[in-house]
Amino acid sequence: MKLALVILNWNGQSLLEKYLPSVVRFSPEATIYVADNASTDNSIAFVKQKFPSVKIIKNETNGGYAKGYNDALQKINADVYGLINSDIEVTENWLKPITESFAEHRNMAIAQPKILDLKDKALFEYAGAGGGFIDFFGYPYCRGRIFNTLEKDKGQYNDFSEIFWASGACLFIRAEVFHRLKGFDEDYFAHQEEIDLCWRAQNKGYKVNYIGQSTVYHLGGGTLKENSPRKTFLNFRNSLLSNIKNTPRKHLLSVIFTRLILDGIAGLKFTIELRPVHTIAILKAHLSFYKNLPKFLKKRKKLSSQKKHNRHFSIVWQYFILQRTTFKSLR
C-alpha cells in the first residue's frame, strides 16, 4: 500500500520546526509532503534545508483547508492519503495499526487515530479525540470530548470501532474514495468540511473508523484560535450547510428550524458571558447560510440519496440539561 502523509501549511514555520521532526522520524512507511498554501514566511525554505526527504507542493493561493488539500492531492499518487495538521506530534509505530486496518477492512474508506492533547497528554484533544459523532440536529461531538468537556485517557477508547466522522487534524482516506467524492467542499473554506466528507462517504456506503491502537498528539488552534470569532462563524455556518446537503428529506425542515433556534440561544449565551463578538459571528453565520442556501440545495440534488444514520437525539439537551458530560453516559 502506497501511503502519502500530507501536511497543509500556511505561514507555519514555527509549527513545522516543532512537529515535523516526529513525523519524519516515526513514519518510514510513508512518503511525506508539505502542501504549502501560498505562505509568505520562510517555511518552505526551512523544510528544504532541514528535511530534504520531504516533498514540497506549492499551491498558488491560500484556499483554506478544503481547497488547499483538493489542489495538493491532485498532484500526489498514492493509495491512501494521510492528512495531518502541522501541529500534530506522532508516536513510534503509529502508522502500523492504520496500514493494517486499511489492508484488512476493504470497506473502510476513512479513519483516524486516537488524538490526545499535546498541552496535557493525559486528556483527549478537542478536535477528534476518540472519534467523531453528530446528533440528530447535526451538532458534532466525540468520544472523549463533548462540547468543552474533555475526558482523561484511561484506555477506554483503545478499540477499533465505527464512527461518524474522522478529525481533519489527522484523517486517512483511500485516494480513490477521495476523488470519487470530488474531495472537500471548497465553499466551507475551513472547519467541518471533514464531517461533510465523511457524511457523503457514508451515504455512498463506505465506512468511517477509529483506530485506537494508534496515538497522536494535537496542539490545536494552530491556524484559528479556539476563541476566534472567525472560527465561531465557520463552525455555525458550515454545520448548517452540512445539514442542508445531507439530512434525509423527511427530517430536514424540523432539523434546520430547531438548529436556528438553538443557535439563537447560543448567541444569547455568548452575550450573557460578555462575548458579543461571538454572538455577532453567529448572526453573520446565519446570514451567510441564507445567502448560500440556493447553492447548497442544488448540491443536495446532485448527491446520492441521504441515508438515515443512528445518532443520539440531542447532545445539547443531554449535556446542558441532563448534565451528561461523557460519551458513555449518553442515551
N, C-alpha and C positions, 0 to 999 in steps of 0.2 A: 504493500500500500504506500502510495506516494503522498506524504504529508507536508503541507506548507503552513508554517506559522507566520501570520501577517500582523504586524504591529502598525496601527494607524497613528501617525504622528503629525502634530501641528505645534510648532514652536515648543517642542518638548525636550530640549537637550538635557535639562536637569533631570527629568524623569528617566530618559534613556541612560544617562550616566549611572543612575542608581539601580535600575531594574533590568536593563538589557543583559548585564553580565550573567545573571542567574538563568535567563532564557537560553543564552548561548551555551553555558556550561552544562545544563541539565537536559538539553534537547538534541542529542546527537542523531536521533531518528529523523529529524525534520530539516527541511530547508527553511531558513529564516529570512523574512523580508521585512523591511521598513517601508511602508507606503506613506509618502510624505504629502500632506495636504497644503502645498504651496507655502511652506514655512519661510519666515524671514529671519530666523535665528541661524545659528551655526550647527544645528543638529545633524544635518546630512554630512557635513564635513567631519564632524566628530565621529559618526558611525563609520565612515570610510577609513578614517585614520586608525581608530581603536579596534574595529571589528570588521576587517576586510572580507571575512567569510559571509557577512550579512549582505544580502542583495538589496538594492535600492530601487524603488519605483516612485517616480515623480508625477503626482497629479498636478494638472495645470491650474486648478482653482481649489479653494477650501470649500468643498460642498458638504461639509459636516460628516458625520459618521456614515450615513446612508450612501450618499453619492461617492464619498471617499473610498469605501470598500467596493462599491459597484464598479468604479473605474479601475481600481487596482486589480481586482480579481479577474478582470477580462484578460490580464496580461500574465497570469500565473497558471501553469499546467500542473495540476495535482489531482489526486483522488479525493482528498479531504482537506478542507481549509480549516485552520485554527485561527480564529480572530481574537487577538488578545490586546487588551489595553496597554499603553506604555507604562502604566503604574501597577503592573502585575509582577509579583515575585513568585517564581515557580520553585518546586522542590525536586529533590532527586527521584528519578524514576517516575515522574508524574505522567509521562506520556504512555507508559506501558499499559495501564488499565484502559486507557482511551483507545489505543490502536487495537487492543484485543477485543474490546466491546464492539467496535465497528466491524471487525472481521467476523465475529460470532453472530451479531444481530443484524441481519441484512435489511430489515425494515426500519432500523434506527437511522434516521436521517440527520438528526441534530442532537447534540449532547453538551453537557457542561460538567466540570469537576466540582468538588466541594470548594467554596470560596469563603475564606476566613479573613478577618480584619487585620490588615498589616499593622495598624496602630495598637491593637490589642489582640494578639494571636489566639487568645482563648475564646474569642467571640466570632460568631458568624458575621459576614460582611453584608451591608445593606443591599448591594446590587447583585443578587443571585443566591447568596447563602447556600442552602441545601436543596436548591431547585425551585423554580418559579411556578406560581399558580395564579388564576384570576377567579374572582367570584362571579355570581350571576350578572352583576352590573358592570363587569369589566375592570374592577379595581385589582391591581396586581399586589401580590404578597408572596412570601417564600416560606419554605420550611426553614425555620431558624430566624426568620425576620418578618414580623407583622407590623406595618407602619414603622414607627421608630423604635420598636422594642426588639432588641437583639438577644438571641439565646446564646448561652455558652455551649461550646462544642464539647459534648461528653460522649461522642461516638454514636449518638442517637440517629445520625443520618449517614452512617458509613456504608450504606447499601447501594444497590443498583436498582433504580426504580423509574417508572414512567412519570413525567412531569408535564406541565402545560407549556412552560416557556423556559428557555435557557438564557442565561445572562449574556448580554452583549459585551460584558467585560472579559469574558473568556468562553467563547462559543465555537463549537466544532460542527461543521456541516459538510455533507457529501457535496462535492463540486457539481455533480450532475443535477442534484436537487436544487442547489442554489440557483443555477442558471435556468432550470425548468420553471422555477418560481419567479424568474426575472429579478432576482436579488431583492434588496431592500427597497421600500417605497421612499423615493427621494424627497417627496413632499414633507416627510417627517423631519428632515434635517438631522435631528439627533433626539434620542430618548424614545423608548418604547417601540422603535422600529423592529427590534428583535422579537417583541411579543407579537406584532403583526405578522412577521415572517413565520414564526412557529405556528401561529393560528392558521395561516394559509396552508402550511405544510400538512397540518393535521386534517384540514378539510379535504386534502388530496389523499389521505390515508396513511401518511407517514407517522412515525413515532418520534417523540422527543424524550430523551432520557437523561437522568442524573447518574453520574459515576462517582460514588462516594469514596472509592479507593484511591482517587487522585485528588491532591490538595494543592491549591494556590492561595496566595495572599494578595489582597487588593487594597490599595491605598484609598481610592475613591475620591471623587471631586477633583480629579486631575485637570479636567478641562473646564467644567462648570461646577462651582462650589455648591454644597448642599443647600445653602441658604440663598442661592441666586434666584432672583425673580424670573430671569430668563428660563431657568430650569423648571420653575413652577409653571410658567406659561406653556412650555413644550410638553410637560407631563400631562397637564389637564387637557390641552387641545388634542394631543396625539392619542390619548386614551379614548376620547370621544370619537375620533376619526376611525380608530380600530373597530369600535363597536358598529359604526355605520357599515364598514366593509364586511364584517364577519359574523355579526349576531344573526341567528336564524330569524326569518321574517316575522313569525308569529310573536316573538318577544321584542322586536326591535323598538316599537313605539314606547312600550312600557319601560324598557331599559333606558332609552335616551331621556325620556321625561323624568324618570327617577334620578338619573345621573345629574341632570341640570339642577334639580332641587338640592341634591346632596352637595354639589359643587358650590351652590349659593351658601349653604350652611358652612362649608369650609371657608368661604370668603369672610363670613361674619366672624368665625373663629379667629382668623388672622387679624381682623380689625380689633377684636377684643384683646388680643395678645399684643396690640400696638405694632403690628407688622403690616401696615396698609399697602406697602408696595406689592405684597403677595396677593392681597385682595384685588388690586388693580391688574395684576398678572392674570388672575382667573377671569376677570372681565374681558381682558384682551384675548384670552384663550377662547372664550365663548364667541366673541366677535369673529375671530379667525375661523372658528368651527363653522359658523353660519356662512361665512364667505366661501369656504371650501366644500360646503355640503353638496352642491350640484356635481362638482367634480368627483367626489367620493361615492356618490350614488351611482354614477356611471361606472366607476371602478368595481363597485359591488356587482353590477350586472355582468361584468366580464369574468368574474371569478366563478369557480365551481361552486356547487351548492353549499350553503353554510350548514354545517352539521352541529347538532347539539352535543355538548360535552358535559360530563358530570362535574359540577362545580359546587362549592359551598354557596349558600344563598346570598348572604350579605356580610362581608367581612367588616363593614362599618358598624353594623348592628352588634355583631359578636364582640368586636374589640372595644368599642366605646361604651356600649350599654351593658353588655353581659360580662365585660372585663376578661374576656378570653384572649390572653396575650401570647400563647404558644400555639404552634401548629397542631400539636396532638390534643389540645383542648377544644379545637373547633368541632362543630357538629354540622 
